[in-house]
Amino acid sequence: MTAEQDRAAKKKAIVDRLMSLEAEELATAKAHYEAFMKDSQLDDREGHDKDDIAASRENADLAAAFDAPVHAHHAKIDVIENTNFRLTDTVAPGAVVKFSNRNFVVCVSTSRFEVDGETYMGISTQSPIYLAMAGLQKGELFTHNGTEFEVEDVL
């Protein structure tokens, strides 16, 4: 396998993990939403006391709170599916960037995740750190919050 093929395979594994992370987050948010919606439904009896009604309303409110994360994860998945993750040497949407011995995927913000023993984190194209390094290449410097960083690698 050539170095280019190795880098492409590495990037594919990172993107696949990014997508599976968001799919897992979406599934969890949906499960919470559905559980609270189910618990908010009153049964078929004719009379319900105040405690039944209060519990139903509380569960409906909790379900509504989980509706926003469901939509947010759907939106992130849509962005991931529509981002070009080709190999690149320039910091841009879809790039994997290393600086300060940390790895970032420019696409959507995520929690940290691991691929082949390395830790990555997704960052949004609206994040200040991305805006500070957009368009740079390996070896170039940028400043964020008064600290200078060097782009160590770009995939």
Stockholm file with secondary structure:
# STOCKHOLM 1.0

chainA/1-155         MTAEQDRAAKKKAIVDRLMSLEAEELATAKAHYEAFMKDSQLDDREGHDKDDIAASRENADLAAAFDAPVHAHHAKIDVIENTNFRLTDTVAPGAVVKFSNRNFVVCVSTSRFEVDGETYMGISTQSPIYLAMAGLQKGELFTHNGTEFEVEDVL
#=GR chainA/1-155 SS CCHHHHHHHHHHHHHHHHHHHHHHHHHHHHHHHHHHHHHHSCCSCSCCCHHHHHHHHHHHHHHHHHHHHHHHHHHHHHHHHTSCCCCCSBCSTTCEEEETTEEEEEESCCCEEEETTEEEEEEETTSHHHHHHTTCBTTCEEEETTEEEEEEEEC
#=GC SS_cons         CCHHHHHHHHHHHHHHHHHHHHHHHHHHHHHHHHHHHHHHSCCSCSCCCHHHHHHHHHHHHHHHHHHHHHHHHHHHHHHHHTSCCCCCSBCSTTCEEEETTEEEEEESCCCEEEETTEEEEEEETTSHHHHHHTTCBTTCEEEETTEEEEEEEEC
//
